[in-house]
């Protein structure tokens, strides 16, 4: 193997291995305790106030990204960029709706737009690092795969045998593939430092989510999950700023 071929074999092996590992384990139902967030305070008649309103950060960042669309120089990246930013706005609305009255059915509207932005982001990185035609071709199949993963999970919950494995692949496999693409390939449009910042900030968001109760018990005024929303929005902002061919 020479040139770019060995790199693609590495990415292919990680993809196949990640999918195989996910489906090697038994079906994973939604944990009913997931909805027991630390900060349930009500302000101004809004339950779970900070978990609801911290999602405004996503709406603002997504709207900012869309406002820069006319300044985007790379027309080939336009479709994925629009899907990405539109998905971010929908994440803010869907997550706020879910946190207003947390339940497993409502979680669909939180997760559905998240898969859209993950897949659009993957398409953008593939476009930049591997191949422009490949990035364009993969955009809609990837988005449909993300939507299907949430649809399958929701259907499986309705059948009484919830299965999050497909959603897990959509959610976590890009976290493995994108750093590899940044290491193995040189980019043309997307700025590597901003992309690394985006991935690093997203990792911090997941840490904050995991330690939701610990952070709230320690600080007393903010929970890990609210911080997760703000950090997640910052990760999106860094991804938008990574598109360095804007006419600022």
N, C-alpha and C positions, 0 to 999 in steps of 0.2 A: 504494500500500500504506500502511495506517495502523494505528494501535494496535499490537496484538501480531503482526499478520500479517507485517510485514517481518522481525521477529525469527525467526519460524518459517521463513521463506524462507532466512534466513542459516544456521540449523541444518540445514535440509534440503539446502542447497547443499554445506555442509561434509561432510555424511554421504554424499551421492551422489559428491562429488569424492573423498573418502577411499576409498570402495569401488572406484571406477573406477581410481584411481591404483594401488591394491593389485593389481588384476587386470590392469593394463596391463603389468606386469613379468612375466617368465617364472616358472614354478613355482619355489618356494624350498625345497629339501630341508633336512633337519636337518643342521647342521654337525657332523661326527663329533668335532671337537676341542672341542665345547661341554662335554663331560664331563670335560675335563682341568682340574679346578679347582686353585687354587694350594695350598690347605691340605689335605693328605691324611694328616695325622698320625693315629695310632691311640692312643687312650687307653681303658683299662679294657675292652679287647677290642673297642672300637667303631671301625671304620675311618671316616675322614673325620669324626672326632668333633665338631668345632665346627660343621661344615656340617650335621651331623645334629641336634645338640642345640640349636643356635640357633633351630631351628623350634619349640622349646617356647614361645617368645614368642608365636607365632600361637595356639597352643592356649590359653594363659593369657588372651590378650586376647579371643579368641572366647568363651571360657567366661565372662569378665567381662561381655561384652556380653549374653549370654543370661541371666546372673543379674540384669540390670536390666530384663528383659522385663516383669515385673509392674508396674514403675514407669513404663512407657511410656504417656504420655497419649494420643498420637495412634494410635487403633485402626486408622485407615486405612493407617498406615505399618507395621503389625505384621508382615504377611506378608513384605514385602521385608526388613525388619529381621531376622527370624528366619532367612531364607534367607542373608542376608549373614553373620550371626554364625556360623551353622552351617557355612557354607562356609569361614570363616576357620579354624575348628577342623580341618576336613578338609584345608585347605592345610597346616597344621602336620604332620598325620599323613602326608599324601601326599608332601610335600617331604622329610620325614625318611626315609621309606621309599626314595625315589629316591636321596638322597644316601648312604644306607648302601651301595648298590651301583649307581652311576650307569650308566645305559644308555638308549638311545632308547626301548625299550618301557616301561621304568619311568618315563620322563618323562611318560607319559600321566597317571599318578596325581598328578603334581605340577601339571600344567597344567589338568587337568579342574576341580578346585575353584577354581582361580584365575579361570577364566572365569565361574564361578557368582558369585563375589563381585564381579567387575567389573560384571556385568549387573545384579545386585541393587542395587549402588550407583547405577548409572545410573537404574534404576527409582525409587529413593528421591529422587534429585535431580530427575528429571522430575516426580514427584509433588509435590515441594516448590516447584519453580520454574515449571513450565508448567501442569500440570493434574493434580488428584488422580485423576480417573477414568482419564486417560491413563496415569499411573504405574501404577495397579493393573492395567490391561489389558495393559501392556507387560511386566510382570514375567516371566510364564512363557514367552511367546514369546522374550524376550531370553535367559533362562536356557537354553532349548532351543537357541537359535542358538549360544550359547557352547559348550554340550556338543557340538553337531553339528560345530563348527569343529575341535574336538580329535579327534572321531571320524573326520572326513574326513582330517585330517592323518595319523592313525595308519594308516588304511586305505591312504592313498597311499604311506606308507613301506613297508607290506607288499607293495605292488605294484612296489616298486623305483623309484618316481618321486615321492618325497616332495614335498609342497606345503604350505608354512606360510602361504600368503597369507590364507586365511580366518581362521586363528588370529591372524594379524597384525592384521587388521581389528578383531577382537573385543578384542584386547589394547591397541591403540594409538588407535583411533578415540575411545573414551571420554575419553582424555587430551586430545583436541582439543575435544570437545563440552562436557565438564563445566565448564572455565573459561569458555567462551562463555556457558553457561547462568547461571553465577554473575554474569557481567558484564551480561547482557542482561535478567535477571529478578530481581525481589525475592523472597526466600524467606519462608516462613511458619513452618516448623518447624525447618529445619536452619540452624545458625549459620554464617554466611559465613566468619568468621575461622577457625573450626575446620576447615571444608571446605578453605579455602585452605591451612591448615597441613597437612592430609592430602595434598593434591595436591603441595605443595612437598616434603614428606618422602618421598613416593613417588618424586619426581624424583631426590632425593638417593640413594635406594635403587638406582635404575637406574644412577646414576653409579658408586656403589660396586661394583655388579655388573660394569660395564664395565672397571673398573680393578682387578679382583680380584687379579691377579698383582702389579701395581705396589704396591698397598697392602700386600700380604703381604711383598713384598721390602723395602719401606721400614720397616714397623713390626716385622715379624718374629714377632709373637705373635697377630695376627688378620688374616684375609683380607678382601678386599672383599666376597666372597660371603656370608660369615658376617655382616658388617655389613649387607649388603642385607636379610637376614632380620630383623634387629633393627629396622632402619629401616622395613621394610615393615610389621612389627607395630605400630610407633608410628604409622604412617600410618593403619592400621586403627583404632587407639585414638582418634586425633583425629576420625575419621569417626563413631565411636560417641558421642564427647562432643559432636559437632555436633548430635545429637538433643537439642535443648535443652528439650524438653517432658517431661523425666523428673521424677518426684516424688522428688527426692533426699532 
